[in-house]
Amino acid sequence: MSLQVETLEKNMAKLTIDVAVEDLEKAIQKVYQRMKNRISVPGFRKGKAPRRMVERIYGAEIFLEDAANDLIPEQYSLAIKDCGLDIVSRPKIEIVTLEPGKPMVFTAEVALKPDVELGQYKGFEIPRQEVNVTDEQVDQEIAREQDKNSRKVLVEGRGAEKGDTVTMDFNGTIDGAAFDGGSGNGFPLVLGSNSFIPGFEDQLEGVYAGDEAKVYVTFPEDYHEASLAGKAAVFVCNIKKVETKELPELNDEFAQDVSDFNTFSEYRESVKASLLERQEKAARQALENAAVEKAVENAVMDIPDAMIDTQARNIAEEYAHNLEMQGMNLDQYLQYSGQTIESFVEGMKPNATRRIRTSLVLEKIAQTEGITVTDEELEAEYARIAQESGMEIDKVREYMKGSEDQMRQELSAQKVIQMLADSAV
């Protein structure tokens, strides 16, 4: 393999890679061995026809494209090791020459990491968020915990009220005809939750278990299902049961059930301390974010479009992975949101640009300030991960093998962020 590097405008470069005839021949032979059992040649059993015979019948180029597809990733990887460039994008590959008996030549256009010119990055005047936990906030937090520990009990002696759960079977019609999504069995509906069509829940106030209630509603003009938008519908609801929420009393027993404290007063103080800690963390995070944002604003860099495109695609892949964790794939999401993959990736570019600018600035500041990550700090990070994940530290080291440089970079960025925030006035 031989390599030529051409520097282009706006932090781009073109690598021209020549692959020796011998390497192309080896790749072609590998493709032939892989495919020969699927190729029919008159007079030969499948897999027994010599390669030259196959090429004579089907053309000398039959294995070329697959051979090139095998060679390009391998040869590109060798080229980027040899060129010594700091490449920050996926390559744009173009085949220049691909013929039997000749060297294969292809080009790879890539983005290079841009230089960063720092402006002021320390000593910014940044207002601090106020940290103050009120009694009302403590009461609200305790009320949420009280609600989490509530139980449902059947309503007796009165009709359904806001906040009650009405369990029902329902069948909806429009002009006397049923429609998709208009029926349900054993459906629990919390009155006042506004989870059904406007006006639906109000008409169920006062119902009792065993009642049959008719609900008259009109779908909103901007309803997500266009075929139903603006249509008047009638729902026949058979009420199975009405339940209300019973909250536990706020006393020492409640404190013992939901915490490690014996008295309600101790529990209340712990809630206040927890809220204070959360506020302090939020205030610190806001300070760090503001300090980093100002440092990034003051920096100058020329980010190549290909770098932004690569980062946007990486973010899109992260999003797709998160969707899969929730039981949905990207194609479904795009269909529901009315987007194409192109418009989806395009929408990620502002976030991609912010990520790139922030990462480059933090890296440049670390270099300028001589901030590094020691082996001891890396080991402490392994220990933290082990403690939080419940894994043995040796397993963490094994799992993170190959990611050490990335971990050092992330830890370095954290140290820079802390320094920027500490320098704020």
N, C-alpha and C positions, 0 to 999 in steps of 0.2 A: 504494500500500500504506500502511495505517495500522497502528500498533502500540500495544498497551497492555500494561503489565507489572504483574503482581500478585505480590507477595512472599508466599510460603507458609512454613509451619513447616519446621524442620529443613533449612535451606539449600536450599529448593526455590523455584521460581518458575514462574508460568504466563504465557506470552506469548499474547496474543490478536491474531491477525493478520487484518486485513481486506484482501481482494484486490479491486481495482476491477473493476467490470463489464467495462470495456474490456479489461483483462488476461485475464479469464476468457474473453471472446469470442475474443480472439486465440488462446488455448490451444485452445479448441474447434475453431477453424478449422484449426489445425495438425494436430489429431487427425483431422479429416475428410480433409484432404489425404493423411495417412498411410494411412488405412484405406479410402478410397473405391474403390480397385481391387479390394477383397475383398468389396464389398457388391453384392448383386443387387437391382435395382429393375425391375419389369416395364415394358417399353417403352424401356428405356435400356441401352446397352452398359455393361459394368462400368467404373466410373470416370467416367462421363459424367453420372450423375444429380446434379442440384443438391443442395446440402446440405439446404435446406429440404424438398425432396421426400423425402429419406432420413429426416429427422426426423419428417415427417408420417406416414410408413409405419411406422417402427420406434420412434417415440417421441422426444420432445424431449430425453430424458436419454441417448440412445444414446452420445454422445461425452463426457458430463459426467465420468464416473469417470476415464477416461484423461486428460482435461484436468486434473482435480484432481491425479492422480498426477504429472503433469508439472510442475504449478505449485508444489506443496507444497515440494519440496526447494529450488527456486529462491527462493521467497518466504521460506522459513525462513532460508536463508543470508543474505538481505538483512536480515532481522529481527535476527539475532544480531550483525550488524555495527553495526546502528543502536542496539541496546539497551545496549551497553557492558558487558554482564554477563560474568563469567568462568564460562562454562558448561563443565561437566565430565562430562556424560552424554549419551547418545543421547536425542533427544526422544521423549516419548510424545505422539503426534499424535492429535487428535480433531477431526473435521469437525463444525462447528456448523451452518453453512448452505451448501447447495450446490443452487442452483436456477437454471434458465435465466433470464437477464435480471436477476439480482440479484448483489450482491457475494458472493464466497465468503468465509466466515469459518471459520477453524480455530484451534485452540489447540495449543500445544506446552508440555508440562510438562517442566521440565529441572531438573537439580541444579546448584547453584552451588558454586564452590570455597569450602570452609569456612575460617574463620579458625583460626589455630593459636596457642595460648597455650603458650609454651615454659617448661619448668622448667629445672633445671640441665642443661647440655649440654656442659660442659667440666670438666676436672680430675678425672675419675673414677679411682678406684683399680682397676686392671685387672691381674691376674697375667699375666705374659708366658709364652708357650710356650717350653720349653727347646729350644735349638738345639744338637744334638750328633750328629755322624755317627760311628757305630761301625764297626769293621772288619767286623762281621757284616753290616751294612747295605750296605757296599761290596761284599762278597762276593756278596750276594743280587742286587744290581744287575748285577754282572758275569755272574752265572749266568744271569740273564734274557737278556742280550745273547748269551751263549754258546748258549743254547737257540734263540734266533732264528736263529742261524747254523748250526744243526745240519743234518744231512741224514739221510734215511732209507736204510737198507741192508737187503737181504734177510737174514732170520735163517737160519743154517745150523747143523745139528747139535744143535738143541734145540727144545723146544716153546715156544709163546707164553708170555710173562710179563707181569706188570703193567708198563705203560708202553709195551709194543709196540703197533703198529697192525695189526689183523687186517682184511684186506679180504675180504669174503664176499658171497655171494648167500644170502638167507634167505627162508623161507616159514613163516608162522605159522598155526596152526589152533586153534580152540576147539571141543572135542567133534567133531573131525574136519572142521570146516568152516572155510574161509578167511574172513578178515574184513578190512575196510578198514584200510589202513595196516600190515597185517601182513606185507608182503613188500617186498623191496628187492634190487637188483642192484648189485654192485661197491661195496658200502657199506663205507667205512673206519671202524673202531671202535677207539678207543684204550682198551685194557684198564685199568681203574682210574679211568676218567674219570667213571664213574657217570652216563653220558648215556643208558643204556638202563634197562629195568625192573630193580629190585633183584634181584640174583642171576644176571642174564643173563651179565654179563661174567666173573664168577667161574668159570662152567662152561666158558668158552673157554680158560682157562689150560691150557697143555700141548698145544694143538692144533698140527698141522703143515699146511703148504700141501698141498692135495689131500685133506685129511680131510673127512668128513661128520660133523658133530656135531649131536646132538639136545640142545636146551636146554629145560628144564622150568621155567616160572615162573608166578607168580600175580600178576595186576595188583593194585596197591594199591587199597584200598577207596575212597580219595579221588582215584582217577585222573581226569584232566580229561575223558576220554571216558566218560560215565556208562554206556554200553552194555557197556564192557569192565571196569568196576570190579569187583574181587573175583573175576574169572574166571580159571580155570587155562588156560594155553596151552602149546602145544608148538611150538618153532621148529626147523626143519631147516636147518642152516647148512652151506653148501658153502664151504670155506675156499680162497680163491684165492691169497693170499699172506700172509706174516707178515713185518713189517718192524720194525726197531728204530731208535732214534735214535742217531746217531753224533755226539758233540759234538767241536768243534774243540779242540785243545790251547790252553791259556792261556799264550801265549808272545809274543815280539815280533812274530811274523808275524800272530798274531791281532789284536794292537793296531793294526798297520798296515792290516789289512783293515777294521776297524770304526771307525777314528778317524784323525785327522791326526797321531798320535804314532808315533814310531819304536820306542819300547820299551814293554814291558808295564808297567814301573814308572811311566813318565810317564802312560800311559793310566789306570792305577789312581788316580793323584793327581787326574787330570781328573775321574774318576767321583766321587771324594770331594768335589771342589770343586763339581761340579754338584749333588750331593745336598745339600750345605750351602746352596747358593743356593736350592734348592727349599724347604728347611726354613725359611730366613729369609723367603722370600716367603709361605709358609704361616703363619708366626708373625705377620708383619705383617698379613696378611689377617684372621687371627683377632682381632688387636688392633683393627683397623678395624671389623670386624663387631660386636665387643663394645661399642665406644664408640658406634657408631650406635644399637645396640639400646637402650642405657641412655638416650641422648638422646630416642629415640622413646618409651620407657616413661614418661618424665617430662613429655611434652607432652600437652596436652588439646585435643581437637578433636571436632566433631560431624559425622561423615561421613554424607552422605545415602545411603540405600539404593540409589538410582538410580546413584550414582557407583560404588559397589561392583559393582553388576550390570554396568555398562558395562565396568569393568576386568576382571571375570571373563570376560566375553564376548571381550574383546581377548586375554586369556591363552589362552582356548580356541581362538581363531583362530590364534594363534602355534603352539599344540600341533598343530593340524590341518596347518599349513604344514610343520612339522617331520616329521610323519608322511608327507606327500606326498614329501618329500625322500628318505624311506626306502622309497618304493614302496608305501605303504599309505594309504588314505583314512580319514577320521574315521568314516564309517559302518561300515567293517570293524572298526575298533578298538572302537567301541561295541558291536558284535555280539559280538566275542570277550570283552570285559570285562563283558558283561551290564548295560550302562548305557543310559540314554536320554540324549538331548542335554540335557534339563532337569537330570537328576541329575549329568551331567558338568560342566555350567556351575556348578551349586550347589557341587560339590566344589572348584571353583576359587576360591570366595569368600574362604576364609581367607587364601590367598596374595594375592588381590587387595587385601584389607584391609591386609595388611602392606606391600605395594608402595605403596599410597596414603599410609599414615601416614608411611612412610619418606621418600617424595618430598616430601610437604608440609613435614615437619620440616626436611629439608635445605634446601629453598627458603626457609623462614622464617629459618633460621640465616644463610643467605647474605645475606638482606636486613638482618638485625640487625647482622651483622659487616661489612657493606659489601663483601662479596666479589663481584667481577665478573670477567668474562673479557674480556681485551683482544683487539684484532684480531691482535696478534702471536701470542698464545696459540692463537687459532683457526687462524691460518696454520700454526703448528707442528703442530697436530693434522692438518691437511690433509697436511703433509709426512710425518707418521708413517704415515698411512693409505696414502699413495702408496708409501712404502718397503715396507710390509708386503704390499701387494697387487700390487706390481710395475707399477702404473699411473703414467702421467704426472700430475703434480700438477694441471695444467689440467683433465685428465679427471676427477680427483677433485672439483675445485671444481664442475665441470658436473654431476657425478653427485649431489653433495650440495646442489645448488641447491634452495632452498625448505626445507631442513632446518637452516638456520643457527641459528635460535632454539633448536631442539631440541639441537643440538650445544653451543651456549653453556650451556644448562641442564645438560647432562650433565657438561661440563667444570667448571661451577660446583659441582655436587654432589661431584665428585671432590676439588676443593680443600677443600670443607667437611669431607669425610671425613678427609682428611689432617690438617686442623687439629684435629679431634676426637681422632684417634689420637695426634697429637704432644702434646696437652695432658694425656693420661692419665699417671697417676703409678703 
